[in-house]
Amino acid sequence: NKEKYLADRKKLMDEAQALICAGKLDEFEAKVKEVEALDAQFEAACKAQANLNALNDNTTVTPLENKSTTV
């Protein structure tokens, strides 16, 4: 969920900041990749949920048989 994502992201960002302060740039780069992976995973989950919601909202079908219009 969003709260867990935000908490996990904050933790990773805090760790990344500490690595910069310690001058551990290689480890910082690895931490950045973790943040990017977490962001991508969250974005994919949000997109999947939005697609599912769209499918659920699209359940009303209007029958068109016997509804012709003469022009």
N, CA, C and O atoms as CSV, one atom per row, in Angstrom:
chain,resi,resn,atom,element,x,y,z
A,1,ASN,N,N,0.826,-1.194,0.000
A,1,ASN,CA,C,0.000,0.000,0.000
A,1,ASN,C,C,0.867,1.254,0.000
A,1,ASN,O,O,2.088,1.179,0.135
A,2,LYS,N,N,0.236,2.381,-0.150
A,2,LYS,CA,C,0.970,3.638,-0.317
A,2,LYS,C,C,1.770,4.009,0.929
A,2,LYS,O,O,2.891,4.507,0.819
A,3,GLU,N,N,1.204,3.771,2.112
A,3,GLU,CA,C,1.903,4.129,3.343
A,3,GLU,C,C,3.195,3.329,3.491
A,3,GLU,O,O,4.228,3.880,3.873
A,4,LYS,N,N,3.139,2.037,3.193
A,4,LYS,CA,C,4.332,1.189,3.277
A,4,LYS,C,C,5.362,1.637,2.243
A,4,LYS,O,O,6.554,1.710,2.539
A,5,TYR,N,N,4.900,1.933,1.040
A,5,TYR,CA,C,5.802,2.411,-0.009
A,5,TYR,C,C,6.522,3.681,0.442
A,5,TYR,O,O,7.743,3.783,0.320
A,6,LEU,N,N,5.765,4.646,0.963
A,6,LEU,CA,C,6.367,5.910,1.391
A,6,LEU,C,C,7.360,5.701,2.534
A,6,LEU,O,O,8.418,6.329,2.563
A,7,ALA,N,N,7.019,4.821,3.472
A,7,ALA,CA,C,7.928,4.536,4.587
A,7,ALA,C,C,9.206,3.867,4.090
A,7,ALA,O,O,10.307,4.235,4.501
A,8,ASP,N,N,9.053,2.878,3.200
A,8,ASP,CA,C,10.221,2.184,2.647
A,8,ASP,C,C,11.093,3.146,1.848
A,8,ASP,O,O,12.320,3.097,1.928
A,9,ARG,N,N,10.454,4.015,1.083
A,9,ARG,CA,C,11.205,4.962,0.254
A,9,ARG,C,C,11.963,5.959,1.128
A,9,ARG,O,O,13.116,6.288,0.850
A,10,LYS,N,N,11.310,6.434,2.181
A,10,LYS,CA,C,11.975,7.375,3.094
A,10,LYS,C,C,13.191,6.718,3.731
A,10,LYS,O,O,14.247,7.341,3.851
A,11,LYS,N,N,13.045,5.463,4.141
A,11,LYS,CA,C,14.167,4.741,4.755
A,11,LYS,C,C,15.332,4.638,3.768
A,11,LYS,O,O,16.482,4.893,4.127
A,12,LEU,N,N,15.029,4.265,2.534
A,12,LEU,CA,C,16.083,4.148,1.526
A,12,LEU,C,C,16.734,5.499,1.239
A,12,LEU,O,O,17.952,5.580,1.078
A,13,MET,N,N,15.934,6.551,1.175
A,13,MET,CA,C,16.481,7.881,0.910
A,13,MET,C,C,17.367,8.353,2.068
A,13,MET,O,O,18.404,8.979,1.844
A,14,ASP,N,N,16.957,8.053,3.299
A,14,ASP,CA,C,17.783,8.403,4.457
A,14,ASP,C,C,19.115,7.656,4.413
A,14,ASP,O,O,20.169,8.221,4.704
A,15,GLU,N,N,19.049,6.369,4.041
A,15,GLU,CA,C,20.271,5.579,3.918
A,15,GLU,C,C,21.162,6.136,2.810
A,15,GLU,O,O,22.383,6.189,2.959
A,16,ALA,N,N,20.554,6.550,1.703
A,16,ALA,CA,C,21.319,7.124,0.593
A,16,ALA,C,C,22.006,8.413,1.033
A,16,ALA,O,O,23.167,8.647,0.695
A,17,GLN,N,N,21.299,9.240,1.778
A,17,GLN,CA,C,21.887,10.489,2.269
A,17,GLN,C,C,23.068,10.203,3.189
A,17,GLN,O,O,24.097,10.874,3.109
A,18,ALA,N,N,22.925,9.214,4.057
A,18,ALA,CA,C,24.016,8.853,4.968
A,18,ALA,C,C,25.234,8.368,4.187
A,18,ALA,O,O,26.371,8.660,4.556
A,19,LEU,N,N,24.994,7.632,3.116
A,19,LEU,CA,C,26.107,7.146,2.294
A,19,LEU,C,C,26.833,8.300,1.612
A,19,LEU,O,O,28.060,8.290,1.511
A,20,ILE,N,N,26.083,9.290,1.145
A,20,ILE,CA,C,26.718,10.468,0.539
A,20,ILE,C,C,27.578,11.186,1.583
A,20,ILE,O,O,28.722,11.553,1.317
A,21,CYS,N,N,27.015,11.375,2.757
A,21,CYS,CA,C,27.749,12.071,3.822
A,21,CYS,C,C,29.022,11.324,4.212
A,21,CYS,O,O,30.018,11.938,4.594
A,22,ALA,N,N,28.982,9.997,4.114
A,22,ALA,CA,C,30.146,9.176,4.457
A,22,ALA,C,C,31.119,9.054,3.291
A,22,ALA,O,O,32.189,8.462,3.430
A,23,GLY,N,N,30.751,9.613,2.145
A,23,GLY,CA,C,31.631,9.551,0.981
A,23,GLY,C,C,31.660,8.194,0.299
A,23,GLY,O,O,32.588,7.894,-0.451
A,24,LYS,N,N,30.654,7.378,0.555
A,24,LYS,CA,C,30.579,6.036,-0.034
A,24,LYS,C,C,29.726,6.090,-1.302
A,24,LYS,O,O,28.577,5.648,-1.312
A,25,LEU,N,N,30.302,6.634,-2.354
A,25,LEU,CA,C,29.535,6.893,-3.573
A,25,LEU,C,C,29.121,5.623,-4.302
A,25,LEU,O,O,28.042,5.592,-4.893
A,26,ASP,N,N,29.938,4.576,-4.281
A,26,ASP,CA,C,29.550,3.321,-4.932
A,26,ASP,C,C,28.330,2.715,-4.250
A,26,ASP,O,O,27.405,2.243,-4.911
A,27,GLU,N,N,28.341,2.736,-2.916
A,27,GLU,CA,C,27.197,2.215,-2.170
A,27,GLU,C,C,25.977,3.114,-2.367
A,27,GLU,O,O,24.844,2.633,-2.403
A,28,PHE,N,N,26.213,4.414,-2.492
A,28,PHE,CA,C,25.121,5.349,-2.763
A,28,PHE,C,C,24.439,5.009,-4.085
A,28,PHE,O,O,23.211,4.980,-4.165
A,29,GLU,N,N,25.238,4.750,-5.124
A,29,GLU,CA,C,24.677,4.404,-6.439
A,29,GLU,C,C,23.816,3.149,-6.352
A,29,GLU,O,O,22.764,3.072,-6.986
A,30,ALA,N,N,24.256,2.169,-5.572
A,30,ALA,CA,C,23.476,0.942,-5.389
A,30,ALA,C,C,22.156,1.249,-4.680
A,30,ALA,O,O,21.118,0.677,-5.015
A,31,LYS,N,N,22.200,2.150,-3.705
A,31,LYS,CA,C,20.985,2.519,-2.967
A,31,LYS,C,C,20.005,3.247,-3.881
A,31,LYS,O,O,18.793,3.054,-3.781
A,32,VAL,N,N,20.536,4.086,-4.774
A,32,VAL,CA,C,19.687,4.792,-5.743
A,32,VAL,C,C,18.957,3.781,-6.623
A,32,VAL,O,O,17.778,3.961,-6.926
A,33,LYS,N,N,19.643,2.731,-7.029
A,33,LYS,CA,C,19.006,1.692,-7.842
A,33,LYS,C,C,17.886,1.003,-7.064
A,33,LYS,O,O,16.863,0.639,-7.644
A,34,GLU,N,N,18.070,0.823,-5.763
A,34,GLU,CA,C,17.009,0.244,-4.930
A,34,GLU,C,C,15.788,1.163,-4.903
A,34,GLU,O,O,14.653,0.695,-4.998
A,35,VAL,N,N,16.021,2.462,-4.774
A,35,VAL,CA,C,14.916,3.432,-4.763
A,35,VAL,C,C,14.183,3.398,-6.101
A,35,VAL,O,O,12.953,3.395,-6.142
A,36,GLU,N,N,14.941,3.371,-7.189
A,36,GLU,CA,C,14.326,3.332,-8.519
A,36,GLU,C,C,13.513,2.059,-8.718
A,36,GLU,O,O,12.439,2.096,-9.318
A,37,ALA,N,N,14.017,0.933,-8.219
A,37,ALA,CA,C,13.282,-0.331,-8.333
A,37,ALA,C,C,11.997,-0.277,-7.512
A,37,ALA,O,O,10.950,-0.740,-7.962
A,38,LEU,N,N,12.078,0.284,-6.315
A,38,LEU,CA,C,10.893,0.422,-5.467
A,38,LEU,C,C,9.859,1.317,-6.141
A,38,LEU,O,O,8.668,1.005,-6.138
A,39,ASP,N,N,10.314,2.433,-6.721
A,39,ASP,CA,C,9.407,3.344,-7.431
A,39,ASP,C,C,8.723,2.639,-8.600
A,39,ASP,O,O,7.518,2.787,-8.801
A,40,ALA,N,N,9.495,1.874,-9.367
A,40,ALA,CA,C,8.941,1.165,-10.527
A,40,ALA,C,C,7.915,0.129,-10.089
A,40,ALA,O,O,6.876,-0.032,-10.728
A,41,GLN,N,N,8.210,-0.572,-8.996
A,41,GLN,CA,C,7.284,-1.584,-8.486
A,41,GLN,C,C,5.982,-0.925,-8.028
A,41,GLN,O,O,4.897,-1.436,-8.308
A,42,PHE,N,N,6.084,0.204,-7.327
A,42,PHE,CA,C,4.892,0.897,-6.855
A,42,PHE,C,C,4.071,1.434,-8.023
A,42,PHE,O,O,2.843,1.342,-8.021
A,43,GLU,N,N,4.752,1.992,-9.016
A,43,GLU,CA,C,4.062,2.516,-10.196
A,43,GLU,C,C,3.326,1.405,-10.936
A,43,GLU,O,O,2.198,1.602,-11.388
A,44,ALA,N,N,3.957,0.238,-11.064
A,44,ALA,CA,C,3.319,-0.896,-11.735
A,44,ALA,C,C,2.089,-1.360,-10.958
A,44,ALA,O,O,1.063,-1.691,-11.553
A,45,ALA,N,N,2.191,-1.385,-9.634
A,45,ALA,CA,C,1.054,-1.797,-8.811
A,45,ALA,C,C,-0.094,-0.797,-8.938
A,45,ALA,O,O,-1.257,-1.195,-9.009
A,46,CYS,N,N,0.225,0.492,-8.967
A,46,CYS,CA,C,-0.812,1.524,-9.131
A,46,CYS,C,C,-1.495,1.409,-10.486
A,46,CYS,O,O,-2.715,1.540,-10.591
A,47,LYS,N,N,-0.701,1.162,-11.519
A,47,LYS,CA,C,-1.251,1.028,-12.867
A,47,LYS,C,C,-2.156,-0.199,-12.957
A,47,LYS,O,O,-3.228,-0.143,-13.560
A,48,ALA,N,N,-1.725,-1.301,-12.359
A,48,ALA,CA,C,-2.539,-2.516,-12.362
A,48,ALA,C,C,-3.858,-2.278,-11.634
A,48,ALA,O,O,-4.912,-2.722,-12.090
A,49,GLN,N,N,-3.801,-1.577,-10.500
A,49,GLN,CA,C,-5.020,-1.285,-9.750
A,49,GLN,C,C,-5.945,-0.378,-10.551
A,49,GLN,O,O,-7.160,-0.579,-10.549
A,50,ALA,N,N,-5.389,0.612,-11.232
A,50,ALA,CA,C,-6.200,1.513,-12.057
A,50,ALA,C,C,-6.864,0.754,-13.198
A,50,ALA,O,O,-8.029,0.995,-13.514
A,51,ASN,N,N,-6.126,-0.162,-13.813
A,51,ASN,CA,C,-6.703,-0.968,-14.893
A,51,ASN,C,C,-7.829,-1.849,-14.372
A,51,ASN,O,O,-8.861,-1.993,-15.028
A,52,LEU,N,N,-7.637,-2.434,-13.204
A,52,LEU,CA,C,-8.681,-3.269,-12.618
A,52,LEU,C,C,-9.910,-2.429,-12.287
A,52,LEU,O,O,-11.040,-2.850,-12.531
A,53,ASN,N,N,-9.686,-1.247,-11.732
A,53,ASN,CA,C,-10.807,-0.354,-11.420
A,53,ASN,C,C,-11.567,0.033,-12.683
A,53,ASN,O,O,-12.796,0.100,-12.672
A,54,ALA,N,N,-10.848,0.285,-13.766
A,54,ALA,CA,C,-11.498,0.637,-15.030
A,54,ALA,C,C,-12.347,-0.518,-15.536
A,54,ALA,O,O,-13.447,-0.307,-16.047
A,55,LEU,N,N,-11.845,-1.730,-15.396
A,55,LEU,CA,C,-12.625,-2.893,-15.828
A,55,LEU,C,C,-13.871,-3.065,-14.970
A,55,LEU,O,O,-14.936,-3.402,-15.488
A,56,ASN,N,N,-13.752,-2.841,-13.677
A,56,ASN,CA,C,-14.900,-2.974,-12.781
A,56,ASN,C,C,-15.955,-1.918,-13.064
A,56,ASN,O,O,-17.148,-2.194,-12.930
A,57,ASP,N,N,-15.547,-0.719,-13.452
A,57,ASP,CA,C,-16.493,0.358,-13.742
A,57,ASP,C,C,-17.156,0.195,-15.102
A,57,ASP,O,O,-18.126,0.892,-15.400
A,58,ASN,N,N,-16.661,-0.694,-15.914
A,58,ASN,CA,C,-17.124,-0.848,-17.288
A,58,ASN,C,C,-18.082,-2.032,-17.428
A,58,ASN,O,O,-18.086,-2.699,-18.463
A,59,THR,N,N,-18.892,-2.301,-16.404
A,59,THR,CA,C,-19.751,-3.479,-16.425
A,59,THR,C,C,-21.122,-3.228,-17.039
A,59,THR,O,O,-21.822,-4.190,-17.356
A,60,THR,N,N,-21.532,-1.984,-17.219
A,60,THR,CA,C,-22.839,-1.684,-17.791
A,60,THR,C,C,-22.763,-1.751,-19.309
A,60,THR,O,O,-21.992,-1.030,-19.943
A,61,VAL,N,N,-23.580,-2.634,-19.877
A,61,VAL,CA,C,-23.618,-2.795,-21.326
A,61,VAL,C,C,-25.020,-2.423,-21.791
A,61,VAL,O,O,-26.010,-2.919,-21.253
A,62,THR,N,N,-25.101,-1.565,-22.776
A,62,THR,CA,C,-26.393,-1.159,-23.321
A,62,THR,C,C,-26.731,-2.067,-24.493
A,62,THR,O,O,-26.005,-2.087,-25.487
A,63,PRO,N,N,-27.833,-2.827,-24.389
A,63,PRO,CA,C,-28.222,-3.689,-25.505
A,63,PRO,C,C,-28.695,-2.832,-26.681
A,63,PRO,O,O,-29.525,-1.940,-26.504
A,64,LEU,N,N,-28.178,-3.097,-27.860
A,64,LEU,CA,C,-28.504,-2.285,-29.028
A,64,LEU,C,C,-29.432,-2.985,-30.011
A,64,LEU,O,O,-29.833,-2.383,-31.007
A,65,GLU,N,N,-29.775,-4.217,-29.761
A,65,GLU,CA,C,-30.660,-4.889,-30.699
A,65,GLU,C,C,-32.059,-4.281,-30.602
A,65,GLU,O,O,-32.508,-3.887,-29.526
A,66,ASN,N,N,-32.719,-4.217,-31.719
A,66,ASN,CA,C,-34.057,-3.627,-31.855
A,66,ASN,C,C,-34.081,-2.138,-31.510
A,66,ASN,O,O,-35.118,-1.625,-31.090
A,67,LYS,N,N,-32.986,-1.453,-31.675
A,67,LYS,CA,C,-32.927,-0.016,-31.405
A,67,LYS,C,C,-32.348,0.687,-32.615
A,67,LYS,O,O,-31.346,1.394,-32.510
A,68,SER,N,N,-32.963,0.499,-33.738
A,68,SER,CA,C,-32.459,1.142,-34.947
A,68,SER,C,C,-33.105,2.510,-35.106
A,68,SER,O,O,-34.207,2.757,-34.615
A,69,THR,N,N,-32.408,3.381,-35.793
A,69,THR,CA,C,-32.894,4.728,-36.054
A,69,THR,C,C,-32.912,4.938,-37.555
A,69,THR,O,O,-31.921,4.684,-38.239
A,70,THR,N,N,-34.033,5.398,-38.058
A,70,THR,CA,C,-34.142,5.681,-39.476
A,70,THR,C,C,-33.660,7.098,-39.721
A,70,THR,O,O,-34.078,8.041,-39.048
A,71,VAL,N,N,-32.775,7.230,-40.693
A,71,VAL,CA,C,-32.225,8.550,-40.992
A,71,VAL,C,C,-32.764,9.036,-42.301
A,71,VAL,O,O,-32.423,10.134,-42.740
